[in-house]
Every structure is written in structure tokens, then in C-alpha cells.
Amino acid sequence: MKSSSRQVRHRLHKHYKKYATLQEAKNNNPPFCASKENWDELCDYFASAKFKHQSSINSMNRQMLRTPHISGRTPFSTLQHEIAQKNAANGDANGDANGDANGDAGDIIEFYKLTHSNDEHGWSNNETK
């Protein structure tokens, strides 16, 4: 639930950023927003100094990531569980059926490759290699 509301808020913020002024944004209520009152409140929130400050901090933090992952919205715990299940199915002692990897170097390397590279595009950047 929290994830879906965050995604909707992100879509609303993208719509808000299309307009040069606060008033212009308020006058262009997106079709996927519940009501004009909710949109006006969100516009005021997006225009607040607190939101802008936190947004700039988060933008700087994202730019400083040296090894970005490419697993998207899939939680790391889900990926770890998949690796452990695959190892258990192959008879490997490095993971159990509950998805708990015991920290074996092979599991860690496999997890890193899974979260930072794919067959189509390769590594997320040169530094991740």
C-alpha cells in the first residue's frame, strides 16, 4: 500500500513539474488525481521549502551512487531468497529453502552480479565491474 501511494505521488509530482508556476500547476489538475482539493494541497506541498530542500538532498545523494543497482523495485530480500532456492534446488549447501544465504562468497558474488548486471546491457557502469 505504501509503495503504491508513493508511486502515485511520484506521478503527481512529475505532472506538477510540467508547469512553471504554482498557480499554473494548480489550474491543471491531472485526470488521475482524486479531487481538486487534494491536488491543491499536493501542489502546496511540492512548492514548500521543506519538500524542495529534501528533494535537492535526495538528488545529490543519487548522483553520488558509485555502483547503482539495476534490480528496479524488486527487494533485495526477494533476490536473496531466489538465489537460495536455486542453490537448494541444485543441491548446493550455500542456501536453505527458507532463502537464508549463509554468507558464502559464491552467494555474495552471484547476488552482486544479479543486482548490478544483466545479459542485455551488461554492467550498470564501469565502476561496478
C-alpha beads as a LAMMPS data file, in Angstrom:
LAMMPS data file: protein, C-alpha beads

129 atoms
128 bonds

1 atom types
1 bond types

-500.0 500.0 xlo xhi
-500.0 500.0 ylo yhi
-500.0 500.0 zlo zhi

Masses

1 110.0

Atoms # bond

1 1 1 0.000 0.000 0.000
2 1 1 2.781 2.419 0.941
3 1 1 4.627 1.583 -2.260
4 1 1 1.626 2.226 -4.490
5 1 1 0.840 5.564 -2.822
6 1 1 4.484 6.587 -3.274
7 1 1 4.248 5.723 -6.973
8 1 1 1.074 7.784 -7.372
9 1 1 2.688 10.715 -5.556
10 1 1 5.672 10.420 -7.917
11 1 1 3.351 10.568 -10.952
12 1 1 1.620 13.603 -9.461
13 1 1 4.966 15.317 -8.829
14 1 1 6.018 14.675 -12.436
15 1 1 2.749 16.297 -13.552
16 1 1 3.359 19.237 -11.188
17 1 1 6.870 19.815 -12.579
18 1 1 5.490 20.348 -16.101
19 1 1 4.282 23.827 -15.106
20 1 1 6.362 26.932 -14.489
21 1 1 4.320 28.409 -11.633
22 1 1 2.395 27.101 -8.657
23 1 1 -0.843 28.692 -9.872
24 1 1 -0.451 27.195 -13.335
25 1 1 0.060 23.749 -11.788
26 1 1 -2.994 24.171 -9.540
27 1 1 -5.124 25.094 -12.559
28 1 1 -4.138 21.875 -14.366
29 1 1 -5.487 19.115 -12.167
30 1 1 -4.268 15.733 -13.518
31 1 1 -7.015 13.301 -14.552
32 1 1 -5.715 10.600 -12.181
33 1 1 -5.978 12.818 -9.064
34 1 1 -8.978 12.214 -6.809
35 1 1 -10.106 15.800 -6.271
36 1 1 -9.204 19.431 -6.882
37 1 1 -8.728 19.971 -3.133
38 1 1 -6.239 17.095 -2.900
39 1 1 -4.350 18.420 -5.918
40 1 1 -4.168 21.927 -4.437
41 1 1 -2.792 20.519 -1.165
42 1 1 -0.200 18.470 -3.043
43 1 1 0.840 21.488 -5.116
44 1 1 1.355 23.479 -1.913
45 1 1 3.385 20.582 -0.507
46 1 1 5.533 20.327 -3.655
47 1 1 6.139 24.093 -3.521
48 1 1 7.104 24.093 0.176
49 1 1 10.673 24.856 1.220
50 1 1 10.803 21.635 3.255
51 1 1 9.946 19.469 0.221
52 1 1 12.356 21.321 -2.076
53 1 1 15.178 21.017 0.465
54 1 1 14.661 17.261 0.932
55 1 1 14.327 16.788 -2.819
56 1 1 17.646 18.512 -3.507
57 1 1 19.390 16.419 -0.831
58 1 1 17.981 13.210 -2.335
59 1 1 19.040 14.273 -5.845
60 1 1 22.610 14.881 -4.686
61 1 1 22.676 11.515 -2.902
62 1 1 21.508 9.687 -6.040
63 1 1 24.251 11.387 -8.076
64 1 1 26.896 10.179 -5.606
65 1 1 25.991 6.498 -6.041
66 1 1 29.114 4.834 -7.377
67 1 1 27.619 1.410 -8.060
68 1 1 23.893 1.702 -8.796
69 1 1 21.851 -1.484 -8.790
70 1 1 19.605 -2.419 -11.698
71 1 1 17.106 -4.624 -9.898
72 1 1 14.390 -1.970 -10.046
73 1 1 11.626 -2.298 -7.498
74 1 1 12.431 -5.893 -6.595
75 1 1 13.521 -6.026 -2.941
76 1 1 16.999 -7.403 -2.290
77 1 1 15.487 -9.893 0.154
78 1 1 13.415 -11.386 -2.680
79 1 1 16.505 -11.761 -4.851
80 1 1 18.446 -13.371 -1.987
81 1 1 15.570 -15.799 -1.479
82 1 1 15.592 -16.699 -5.198
83 1 1 19.336 -17.401 -5.099
84 1 1 18.964 -19.576 -2.004
85 1 1 16.071 -21.520 -3.563
86 1 1 18.063 -22.067 -6.760
87 1 1 21.031 -23.294 -4.722
88 1 1 18.797 -25.592 -2.670
89 1 1 17.222 -26.998 -5.843
90 1 1 20.698 -27.682 -7.232
91 1 1 21.702 -29.455 -4.021
92 1 1 24.112 -26.670 -3.081
93 1 1 24.686 -26.228 0.658
94 1 1 25.098 -22.451 0.326
95 1 1 21.455 -21.643 0.957
96 1 1 18.431 -23.266 2.523
97 1 1 14.828 -23.499 1.360
98 1 1 13.866 -20.512 3.523
99 1 1 16.005 -18.206 1.415
100 1 1 18.666 -17.548 4.007
101 1 1 22.091 -17.360 2.422
102 1 1 24.831 -18.165 4.894
103 1 1 27.202 -15.550 3.510
104 1 1 29.188 -17.879 1.266
105 1 1 31.392 -15.929 -1.166
106 1 1 29.672 -17.599 -4.139
107 1 1 26.271 -16.364 -2.968
108 1 1 27.569 -12.838 -2.415
109 1 1 29.182 -12.693 -5.852
110 1 1 26.087 -14.146 -7.513
111 1 1 23.883 -11.633 -5.680
112 1 1 26.120 -8.723 -6.735
113 1 1 26.056 -9.834 -10.382
114 1 1 22.282 -10.268 -10.248
115 1 1 21.712 -6.768 -8.853
116 1 1 24.311 -4.867 -10.900
117 1 1 24.347 -6.505 -14.351
118 1 1 22.110 -8.205 -16.876
119 1 1 22.562 -10.138 -20.116
120 1 1 21.133 -7.419 -22.347
121 1 1 23.010 -4.326 -21.125
122 1 1 25.922 -5.748 -19.136
123 1 1 27.107 -3.917 -16.015
124 1 1 25.300 -0.812 -14.725
125 1 1 28.555 1.182 -15.148
126 1 1 32.312 0.587 -15.431
127 1 1 32.930 1.038 -11.722
128 1 1 30.629 -1.853 -10.804
129 1 1 32.844 -4.329 -12.678

Bonds

1 1 1 2
2 1 2 3
3 1 3 4
4 1 4 5
5 1 5 6
6 1 6 7
7 1 7 8
8 1 8 9
9 1 9 10
10 1 10 11
11 1 11 12
12 1 12 13
13 1 13 14
14 1 14 15
15 1 15 16
16 1 16 17
17 1 17 18
18 1 18 19
19 1 19 20
20 1 20 21
21 1 21 22
22 1 22 23
23 1 23 24
24 1 24 25
25 1 25 26
26 1 26 27
27 1 27 28
28 1 28 29
29 1 29 30
30 1 30 31
31 1 31 32
32 1 32 33
33 1 33 34
34 1 34 35
35 1 35 36
36 1 36 37
37 1 37 38
38 1 38 39
39 1 39 40
40 1 40 41
41 1 41 42
42 1 42 43
43 1 43 44
44 1 44 45
45 1 45 46
46 1 46 47
47 1 47 48
48 1 48 49
49 1 49 50
50 1 50 51
51 1 51 52
52 1 52 53
53 1 53 54
54 1 54 55
55 1 55 56
56 1 56 57
57 1 57 58
58 1 58 59
59 1 59 60
60 1 60 61
61 1 61 62
62 1 62 63
63 1 63 64
64 1 64 65
65 1 65 66
66 1 66 67
67 1 67 68
68 1 68 69
69 1 69 70
70 1 70 71
71 1 71 72
72 1 72 73
73 1 73 74
74 1 74 75
75 1 75 76
76 1 76 77
77 1 77 78
78 1 78 79
79 1 79 80
80 1 80 81
81 1 81 82
82 1 82 83
83 1 83 84
84 1 84 85
85 1 85 86
86 1 86 87
87 1 87 88
88 1 88 89
89 1 89 90
90 1 90 91
91 1 91 92
92 1 92 93
93 1 93 94
94 1 94 95
95 1 95 96
96 1 96 97
97 1 97 98
98 1 98 99
99 1 99 100
100 1 100 101
101 1 101 102
102 1 102 103
103 1 103 104
104 1 104 105
105 1 105 106
106 1 106 107
107 1 107 108
108 1 108 109
109 1 109 110
110 1 110 111
111 1 111 112
112 1 112 113
113 1 113 114
114 1 114 115
115 1 115 116
116 1 116 117
117 1 117 118
118 1 118 119
119 1 119 120
120 1 120 121
121 1 121 122
122 1 122 123
123 1 123 124
124 1 124 125
125 1 125 126
126 1 126 127
127 1 127 128
128 1 128 129
